[in-house]
Amino acid sequence: MIAGVCAGLAQRWGMKARTVRLLFLLSCLLPGPQFVVYLVLWVMLPDRGY
C-alpha cells in the first residue's frame, strides 16, 4: 500500500494483492534483507498507479 510493490507483484503473478502483502509481512519475521528488496523493487517497478 505504500509504494504499490506488492500490488504490482500480485498482478504479475496473478495473485491477490492482499495475499502478497500478507506473505511479505510474514517474511519480515525471518532474518534477511526484505526491506532492502522492497526498496529496490520500489525503484525498479514501473509506476502504473496502483
Secondary structure, DSSP 8 states (H G I E B T S, - for coil): --SSHHHHHHHHHT--HHHHHHHHHHHTTSSS-HHHHHHHHHHHS-----
